């Protein structure tokens, strides 16, 4: 099924690129005595491209959202349409349309564009039928989940894996299709040197290759057997467009510049822990819209640069392939820089490169800029997605992601239609005098506008959600570029859990609750803390946290924490992990980075480097960040605050932002939990994650082995009982059959005797009659 989706997805993307080229050719071609399309010229060509994207978006909207209910009912297991044959029929229909598409200009020159737009619409409808049928059938092909109590860690989520695979397959289809189109156009040019028809129809070969891909999809689907089980309903591309409502305890803080809400809390739209969800979603949508606009303008800009179909395909490949590269490598881009600052920089870089794409008239430079724009956009998209995941609880992340995807899809659709329309309205312009000239088409001006509009978005991100205010951006960038962190990795044995968060977040409460729960599973648990877990650490703790300690410089404070941590790891944590124990620590490296790095406005990278050197690169397997606003945390204090707890609110706000920055930089290792909830609710969230990643203890493995053995014994006992029951039934059946056979034999013997008696009587009667006749 995935192979069919992959091949068909490439075919669908390639067909869309080819149809754009064919529509442009139809708009530019004016037959003798005919009328130009949309008035002809540059404006007519741009409007033709607009019409192609509008027709495709209309088919997707109608059959992907408006008519999704009836369409889902048709392809349901109990519906009239067989899902496999629906997909095969959709592929065959697209195959036929693409075989015919290049011929419309020859057959009906005056109406070629109209027929091509019909082709675009019908192929879009077929794609929706194919997708709905696949979404109905694919869940039935998933493997069964592991048995309850399985030793597999982490436990697989097959439905989530299927959704991710579908998204990634759909995303990579476009750059692969663009790469195929580059090769096909070069081959078509080579064929055009000997065959005039290919010279006049440079996009025709691409259309036939797309048709061949649909034929390959049909050949794959023909041999697939789809189960007729009930599956989840297909989802609309715009499902989740409205922002999800906030639930539970309200802990989100208003973004900078906003006023806090007054009055009782109500079920309003979820803004996230720091109120950044609306801005992050808007940023993702803006970046996606800018790249979509550049892709939709690529065909016009390519022809402006005298590049033709090959230039169009290369620009699309650079933009979309660069985006894929950026998403893939975003975690390696300045890993020690604040993710929020990285987001602002990536958005600004995307805008500047798109602006330069419109300004530069050299095709090679445009391709390089397109690649850079795609990479920067991919980094921005991945970073914003990570920050969004951090803004909401794990149980609500799926709804936030669904909202993000719906908004991004809508922004892409609108941008793909509006950008060429705007290029048509602007048209080509020539500015300057004889020595200094600017001659650009409407596509170039629209590209400049799209890039320029991203710059205020980047400034808004930096101004609203910056988590390093007061620290110059230049200094952060220089530190991030220096890099050079020591190698770090979790311990190969045992399991290391660090609980982090501001003062009053409830770390000690959670450590106790989790330790008791983990011990109940049969693990050896070592509970520790920083500072003060060792004899030396206790003396350092008394100095660092004593409110009477004065004159201690920020750097000295950081080094004292590092000294405590070095002794702590060497004498407590590593020995326990080497024994295979589960170590629960109340604070670890992240506290130094957040308190001394962000709180004291020292360089977080330097603090992290010192701590990692002190610990020889040991990092936790899981870091649980208990996130809470400083105001709420202060209300929980029951004792006199220590030296760090006594710091002003601005210090604790910086500490909170520092923790969230660390979590955003390595989301796979962090679990961010809303600590404003009841302690039991927080424990439940953490236990849910540990159920997925915590290795089974020897007691659990032994218990499972005993349970399996008992189950096998029970199964064997039941099998023996069943065999004995069947043997008894067979014995009784044999006796019954023997009795029946005996009765049948007796009955046959009785009937034989009766027959013999009857024959004897008949013979006697006949003899008597013969005697009487003889006497007469």
HUHU-V545496 format. One record per residue. N is the residue number from 0. RES is the residue in three letters. PHI is phi in degrees with one decimal (999 if undefined). Layout:
<<N RES PHI> <N RES PHI>>
This chain:
<<0 UNK 999> <1 UNK -64.9> <2 UNK -61.2> <3 UNK -64.9> <4 UNK -64.4> <5 UNK -64.4> <6 UNK -65.8> <7 UNK -65.7> <8 UNK -64.7> <9 UNK -64.2> <10 UNK -62.1> <11 UNK -66.5> <12 UNK -64.9> <13 UNK -64.3> <14 UNK -63.3> <15 UNK -66.0> <16 UNK -63.0> <17 UNK -66.2> <18 UNK -66.1> <19 UNK -62.9> <20 UNK -63.6> <21 UNK -65.6> <22 UNK -65.3> <23 UNK -63.7> <24 UNK -63.3> <25 UNK -65.6> <26 UNK -72.6> <27 UNK -82.7> <28 UNK -87.2> <29 UNK -118.7> <30 UNK -68.4> <31 UNK -59.6> <32 UNK 79.3> <33 UNK -92.1> <34 UNK -101.8> <35 UNK -66.9> <36 UNK -75.4> <37 UNK 52.5> <38 UNK 87.3> <39 UNK 74.9> <40 UNK 70.4> <41 UNK -63.3> <42 UNK -65.0> <43 UNK -63.7> <44 UNK -63.9> <45 UNK -65.1> <46 UNK -68.2> <47 UNK -64.2> <48 UNK -62.9> <49 UNK -58.9> <50 UNK -63.7> <51 UNK -62.5> <52 UNK -66.0> <53 UNK -65.7> <54 UNK -63.7> <55 UNK -67.1> <56 UNK -65.8> <57 UNK -64.4> <58 UNK -64.4> <59 UNK -65.9> <60 UNK -66.1> <61 UNK -66.5> <62 UNK -96.3> <63 UNK -103.3> <64 UNK -132.1> <65 UNK -65.1> <66 UNK -103.6> <67 UNK -64.8> <68 UNK -59.8> <69 UNK -60.6> <70 UNK -65.6> <71 UNK -65.4> <72 UNK -65.4> <73 UNK -66.5> <74 UNK -100.2> <75 UNK -67.7> <76 UNK -54.8> <77 UNK -94.1> <78 UNK -80.8> <79 UNK -75.8> <80 UNK -100.2> <81 UNK -72.4> <82 UNK -65.4> <83 UNK -64.7> <84 UNK -71.4> <85 UNK -64.7> <86 UNK -65.6> <87 UNK -63.3> <88 UNK -63.0> <89 UNK -63.7> <90 UNK -66.3> <91 UNK -65.0> <92 UNK -63.9> <93 UNK -65.8> <94 UNK -58.4> <95 UNK -64.1> <96 UNK -64.1> <97 UNK -76.7> <98 UNK -66.9> <99 UNK -84.4> <100 UNK -51.0> <101 UNK -67.4> <102 UNK -90.0> <103 UNK -63.3> <104 UNK -65.5> <105 UNK -78.6> <106 UNK -76.9> <107 UNK -132.8> <108 UNK -57.5> <109 UNK -72.0> <110 UNK -114.2> <111 UNK -60.4> <112 UNK -63.9> <113 UNK -61.4> <114 UNK -66.8> <115 UNK -67.0> <116 UNK -66.6> <117 UNK -62.6> <118 UNK -61.5> <119 UNK -60.0> <120 UNK -64.6> <121 UNK -67.9> <122 UNK -64.4> <123 UNK -65.2> <124 UNK -64.0> <125 UNK -62.2> <126 UNK -62.8> <127 UNK -66.7> <128 UNK -59.4> <129 UNK -61.9> <130 UNK -66.7> <131 UNK -63.7> <132 UNK -64.1> <133 UNK -65.6> <134 UNK -64.5> <135 UNK -76.0> <136 UNK -94.9> <137 UNK -58.5> <138 UNK -58.9> <139 UNK -70.8> <140 UNK -92.4> <141 UNK -69.7> <142 UNK -68.2> <143 UNK -66.0> <144 UNK -65.7> <145 UNK -59.2> <146 UNK -62.4> <147 UNK -59.3> <148 UNK 84.7> <149 UNK -64.2> <150 UNK -83.6> <151 UNK -68.9> <152 UNK -138.0> <153 UNK -76.0> <154 UNK -67.6> <155 UNK -75.4> <156 UNK -112.3> <157 UNK -66.6> <158 UNK -66.4> <159 UNK -65.1> <160 UNK -62.8> <161 UNK -65.0> <162 UNK -63.1> <163 UNK -64.3> <164 UNK -63.0> <165 UNK -64.0> <166 UNK -63.4> <167 UNK -67.2> <168 UNK -63.5> <169 UNK -64.2> <170 UNK -71.3> <171 UNK -78.6> <172 UNK -63.1> <173 UNK -67.7> <174 UNK -62.7> <175 UNK -66.0> <176 UNK -62.6> <177 UNK -64.3> <178 UNK -63.6> <179 UNK -62.3> <180 UNK -65.5> <181 UNK -59.5> <182 UNK -63.9> <183 UNK -65.0> <184 UNK -66.4> <185 UNK -66.0> <186 UNK -64.6> <187 UNK -64.1> <188 UNK -63.6> <189 UNK -64.0> <190 UNK -66.3> <191 UNK -66.5> <192 UNK -69.0> <193 UNK -116.0> <194 UNK -122.8> <195 UNK -61.7> <196 UNK -61.3> <197 UNK -69.5> <198 UNK -67.3> <199 UNK -82.2> <200 UNK -124.3> <201 UNK -69.6> <202 UNK -91.3> <203 UNK -63.5> <204 UNK -62.0> <205 UNK -62.8> <206 UNK -64.0> <207 UNK -72.1> <208 UNK -65.0> <209 UNK -61.2> <210 UNK -61.9> <211 UNK -63.7> <212 UNK -65.5> <213 UNK -67.0> <214 UNK -63.7> <215 UNK -63.9> <216 UNK -62.2> <217 UNK -61.4> <218 UNK -64.3> <219 UNK -74.1> <220 UNK -65.9> <221 UNK -61.4> <222 UNK -99.9> <223 UNK -94.4> <224 UNK -102.7> <225 UNK -98.2> <226 UNK -68.7> <227 UNK -92.8> <228 UNK -81.8> <229 UNK -73.9> <230 UNK -129.6> <231 UNK -59.2> <232 UNK -67.6> <233 UNK -63.2> <234 UNK -109.4> <235 UNK -72.3> <236 UNK -60.7> <237 UNK -102.7> <238 UNK -66.7> <239 UNK 90.9> <240 UNK -62.5> <241 UNK -76.7> <242 UNK -64.7> <243 UNK -62.9> <244 UNK -80.3> <245 UNK -74.6> <246 UNK -131.8> <247 UNK 76.9> <248 UNK -69.9> <249 UNK -88.2> <250 UNK -124.4> <251 UNK -66.7> <252 UNK -97.2> <253 UNK -65.1> <254 UNK -65.1> <255 UNK -60.3> <256 UNK 93.0> <257 UNK -100.1> <258 UNK -91.8> <259 UNK -65.7> <260 UNK -71.6> <261 UNK -105.1> <262 UNK 88.6> <263 UNK -67.3> <264 UNK -68.6> <265 UNK -134.2> <266 UNK -75.1> <267 UNK -97.2> <268 UNK -62.4> <269 UNK -73.2> <270 UNK -101.7> <271 UNK 91.3> <272 UNK -60.2> <273 UNK -109.6> <274 UNK 73.1> <275 UNK -97.6> <276 UNK -57.7> <277 UNK -58.0> <278 UNK -69.8> <279 UNK -66.3> <280 UNK -64.4> <281 UNK -61.6> <282 UNK -63.7> <283 UNK -58.8> <284 UNK -63.8> <285 UNK -65.3> <286 UNK -65.1> <287 UNK -62.4> <288 UNK -64.8> <289 UNK -64.3> <290 UNK -67.6> <291 UNK -62.5> <292 UNK -62.5> <293 UNK -63.9> <294 UNK -65.9> <295 UNK -68.7> <296 UNK -89.8> <297 UNK -60.1> <298 UNK -67.0> <299 UNK -70.5> <300 UNK -67.4> <301 UNK -62.4> <302 UNK -71.8> <303 UNK -61.4> <304 UNK -89.0> <305 UNK 60.8> <306 UNK -99.6> <307 UNK 75.0> <308 UNK -59.4> <309 UNK -64.3> <310 UNK -63.9> <311 UNK -58.2> <312 UNK -64.6> <313 UNK -67.0> <314 UNK -65.0> <315 UNK -62.6> <316 UNK -62.1> <317 UNK -64.9> <318 UNK -67.7> <319 UNK -79.0> <320 UNK -65.7> <321 UNK -62.5> <322 UNK -62.4> <323 UNK -62.3> <324 UNK -63.8> <325 UNK -63.5> <326 UNK -63.9> <327 UNK -66.0> <328 UNK -105.1> <329 UNK -61.8> <330 UNK -68.8> <331 UNK -95.7> <332 UNK -85.0> <333 UNK 45.7> <334 UNK -61.3> <335 UNK -92.6> <336 UNK -82.4> <337 UNK -51.6> <338 UNK -63.4> <339 UNK -71.1> <340 UNK -69.9> <341 UNK -62.3> <342 UNK -60.3> <343 UNK -61.9> <344 UNK -65.5> <345 UNK -66.0> <346 UNK -65.1> <347 UNK -62.9> <348 UNK -64.6> <349 UNK -61.5> <350 UNK -62.5> <351 UNK -65.7> <352 UNK -69.4> <353 UNK -66.5> <354 UNK -61.3> <355 UNK -67.7> <356 UNK -58.0> <357 UNK -72.7> <358 UNK -82.5> <359 UNK -80.9> <360 UNK -91.7> <361 UNK -88.9> <362 UNK -60.0> <363 UNK -64.3> <364 UNK -64.7> <365 UNK -61.6> <366 UNK -64.1> <367 UNK -62.9> <368 UNK -65.1> <369 UNK -63.0> <370 UNK -63.6> <371 UNK -63.8> <372 UNK -61.9> <373 UNK -63.6> <374 UNK -62.8> <375 UNK -63.5> <376 UNK -64.6> <377 UNK -63.9> <378 UNK -62.8> <379 UNK -62.7> <380 UNK -64.3> <381 UNK -64.7> <382 UNK -64.6> <383 UNK -63.6> <384 UNK -64.8> <385 UNK -62.5> <386 UNK -65.4> <387 UNK -65.1> <388 UNK -59.1> <389 UNK -73.2> <390 UNK -76.2> <391 UNK -127.5> <392 UNK -64.5> <393 UNK -58.3> <394 UNK -71.4> <395 UNK -107.2> <396 UNK -62.2> <397 UNK -61.4> <398 UNK -68.4> <399 UNK -64.8> <400 UNK -64.4> <401 UNK -61.9> <402 UNK -63.1> <403 UNK -59.8> <404 UNK -62.7> <405 UNK -64.9> <406 UNK -65.0> <407 UNK -64.9> <408 UNK -60.2> <409 UNK -64.1> <410 UNK -65.4> <411 UNK -63.8> <412 UNK -62.6> <413 UNK -65.2> <414 UNK -64.9> <415 UNK -64.0> <416 UNK -88.3> <417 UNK -71.3> <418 UNK -60.5> <419 UNK -66.5> <420 UNK -64.3> <421 UNK -66.0> <422 UNK -62.1> <423 UNK -65.9> <424 UNK -68.6> <425 UNK -74.3> <426 UNK 70.9> <427 UNK -76.4> <428 UNK -139.5> <429 UNK -122.3> <430 UNK -121.5> <431 UNK 113.4> <432 UNK -114.1> <433 UNK -66.5> <434 UNK -98.2> <435 UNK -137.8> <436 UNK -123.1> <437 UNK -123.1> <438 UNK -123.6> <439 UNK -130.5> <440 UNK -85.6> <441 UNK -61.7> <442 UNK -64.4> <443 UNK -64.5> <444 UNK -63.7> <445 UNK -67.5> <446 UNK -60.9> <447 UNK -60.3> <448 UNK -65.0> <449 UNK -61.6> <450 UNK -65.9> <451 UNK -64.9> <452 UNK -69.0> <453 UNK -75.5> <454 UNK -65.4> <455 UNK -64.5> <456 UNK -63.4> <457 UNK -62.5> <458 UNK -64.2> <459 UNK -65.3> <460 UNK -61.4> <461 UNK -65.7> <462 UNK -78.1> <463 UNK -91.3> <464 UNK -120.2> <465 UNK -63.6> <466 UNK -101.4> <467 UNK -130.7> <468 UNK -62.7> <469 UNK 95.6> <470 UNK -104.2> <471 UNK -58.1> <472 UNK -61.3> <473 UNK -61.5> <474 UNK -64.9> <475 UNK -61.9> <476 UNK -64.3> <477 UNK -62.3> <478 UNK -65.7> <479 UNK -67.1> <480 UNK -70.2> <481 UNK -66.5> <482 UNK 55.9> <483 UNK 80.2> <484 UNK -66.3> <485 UNK -62.9> <486 UNK -62.3> <487 UNK -139.6> <488 UNK -164.6> <489 UNK -68.4> <490 UNK -69.1> <491 UNK -72.7> <492 UNK -122.6> <493 UNK 71.4> <494 UNK -146.3> <495 UNK -111.8> <496 UNK -121.0> <497 UNK -114.3> <498 UNK -104.9> <499 UNK -122.2> <500 UNK 150.8> <501 UNK -70.5> <502 UNK -64.3> <503 UNK 87.9> <504 UNK -78.2> <505 UNK 95.9> <506 UNK -64.8> <507 UNK -62.0> <508 UNK -61.4> <509 UNK -70.2> <510 UNK -60.2> <511 UNK -64.2> <512 UNK -64.8> <513 UNK -69.8> <514 UNK -61.9> <515 UNK -64.0> <516 UNK -67.1> <517 UNK -69.4> <518 UNK -61.2> <519 UNK -62.4> <520 UNK -86.8> <521 UNK 100.9> <522 UNK -87.0> <523 UNK -78.5> <524 UNK -118.4> <525 UNK -113.0> <526 UNK -100.2> <527 UNK -144.5> <528 UNK -155.2> <529 UNK -134.6> <530 UNK -80.7> <531 UNK 106.7> <532 UNK -86.4> <533 UNK -123.3> <534 UNK -61.2> <535 UNK -66.8> <536 UNK -62.4> <537 UNK -64.9> <538 UNK -68.4> <539 UNK -65.9> <540 UNK -61.8> <541 UNK -62.9> <542 UNK -78.0> <543 UNK -68.8> <544 UNK -94.7> <545 UNK -69.3> <546 UNK -65.2> <547 UNK -81.3> <548 UNK -71.1> <549 UNK -130.5> <550 UNK 80.5> <551 UNK -80.3> <552 UNK -72.5> <553 UNK -62.2> <554 UNK -68.0> <555 UNK -63.7> <556 UNK -60.0> <557 UNK -63.2> <558 UNK -69.7> <559 UNK -67.1> <560 UNK -63.0> <561 UNK -64.9> <562 UNK -64.1> <563 UNK -59.8> <564 UNK -68.6> <565 UNK -60.7> <566 UNK -67.4> <567 UNK -61.8> <568 UNK -66.3> <569 UNK -68.9> <570 UNK -102.4> <571 UNK -120.5> <572 UNK -72.3> <573 UNK -61.9> <574 UNK -58.2> <575 UNK -66.6> <576 UNK -65.4> <577 UNK -64.7> <578 UNK -78.1> <579 UNK 90.2> <580 UNK -79.7> <581 UNK -96.2> <582 UNK -104.2> <583 UNK -112.9> <584 UNK -116.6> <585 UNK -88.2> <586 UNK 87.0> <587 UNK -155.4> <588 UNK -56.3> <589 UNK -59.4> <590 UNK -64.6> <591 UNK -66.2> <592 UNK -63.3> <593 UNK -76.5> <594 UNK -77.3> <595 UNK -83.8> <596 UNK -75.6> <597 UNK -81.7> <598 UNK -65.7> <599 UNK -87.8> <600 UNK 60.8> <601 UNK -83.5> <602 UNK -77.3> <603 UNK -57.9> <604 UNK -64.6> <605 UNK -69.5> <606 UNK -61.9> <607 UNK -63.8> <608 UNK -64.8> <609 UNK -63.9> <610 UNK -67.0> <611 UNK -70.2> <612 UNK -66.4> <613 UNK -65.6> <614 UNK -98.3> <615 UNK 58.0> <616 UNK 77.2> <617 UNK -77.3> <618 UNK -121.6> <619 UNK -68.6> <620 UNK -70.7> <621 UNK -144.7> <622 UNK -113.3> <623 UNK -98.4> <624 UNK -98.8> <625 UNK -88.4> <626 UNK -92.1> <627 UNK -154.3> <628 UNK -70.9> <629 UNK -58.0> <630 UNK -64.5> <631 UNK -66.0> <632 UNK -64.2> <633 UNK -64.0> <634 UNK -67.3> <635 UNK -88.0> <636 UNK -63.2> <637 UNK -112.9> <638 UNK -125.3> <639 UNK -62.8> <640 UNK -66.5> <641 UNK -83.6> <642 UNK -62.8> <643 UNK -78.2> <644 UNK -64.1> <645 UNK -81.1> <646 UNK -64.4> <647 UNK -66.7> <648 UNK -61.2> <649 UNK -61.8> <650 UNK -61.7> <651 UNK -70.1> <652 UNK -65.5> <653 UNK -65.5> <654 UNK -62.6> <655 UNK -60.4> <656 UNK -62.3> <657 UNK -64.0> <658 UNK -61.4> <659 UNK -64.9> <660 UNK -64.2> <661 UNK -63.3> <662 UNK -65.3> <663 UNK -68.9> <664 UNK -74.7> <665 UNK -143.8> <666 UNK -64.3> <667 UNK -67.8> <668 UNK -97.7> <669 UNK -110.3> <670 UNK -124.1> <671 UNK -95.5> <672 UNK -123.3> <673 UNK -71.6> <674 UNK -80.6> <675 UNK -77.3> <676 UNK -76.5> <677 UNK -65.1> <678 UNK -54.7> <679 UNK -63.4> <680 UNK -67.1> <681 UNK -63.1> <682 UNK -60.1> <683 UNK -62.1> <684 UNK -63.5> <685 UNK -67.3> <686 UNK -62.7> <687 UNK -60.8> <688 UNK -67.6> <689 UNK -64.8> <690 UNK -60.0> <691 UNK -86.0> <692 UNK -115.8> <693 UNK -72.7> <694 UNK -61.6> <695 UNK -72.8> <696 UNK -76.8> <697 UNK -60.6> <698 UNK -63.7> <699 UNK -66.9> <700 UNK -62.8> <701 UNK -65.0> <702 UNK -63.3> <703 UNK -66.5> <704 UNK -63.4> <705 UNK -65.1> <706 UNK -64.4> <707 UNK -63.5> <708 UNK -63.5> <709 UNK -63.5> <710 UNK -65.0> <711 UNK -65.3> <712 UNK -61.9> <713 UNK -63.5> <714 UNK -65.0> <715 UNK -65.7> <716 UNK -61.8> <717 UNK -65.3> <718 UNK -65.2> <719 UNK -64.8> <720 UNK -61.6> <721 UNK -65.8> <722 UNK -65.0> <723 UNK -63.8> <724 UNK -62.8> <725 UNK -65.7> <726 UNK -63.0> <727 UNK -64.1> <728 UNK -63.2> <729 UNK -65.1> <730 UNK -62.5> <731 UNK -62.9> <732 UNK -66.2> <733 UNK -62.9> <734 UNK -61.2> <735 UNK -64.9> <736 UNK -65.4> <737 UNK -62.8> <738 UNK -62.3> <739 UNK -63.8> <740 UNK -63.1> <741 UNK -63.4> <742 UNK -64.2> <743 UNK -64.1> <744 UNK -64.3> <745 UNK -62.6> <746 UNK -64.6> <747 UNK -64.4> <748 UNK -63.8> <749 UNK -62.7> <750 UNK -64.7> <751 UNK -63.4> <752 UNK -64.6> <753 UNK -62.2> <754 UNK -65.2> <755 UNK -63.9> <756 UNK -62.1> <757 UNK -64.5> <758 UNK -65.3> <759 UNK -63.7> <760 UNK -63.9> <761 UNK -65.2> <762 UNK -65.6> <763 UNK -64.5> <764 UNK -64.2> <765 UNK -64.6> <766 UNK -64.2> <767 UNK -63.5> <768 UNK -64.5> <769 UNK -64.5> <770 UNK -62.5> <771 UNK -63.5> <772 UNK -64.8> <773 UNK -66.3> <774 UNK -65.1> <775 UNK -68.5>>
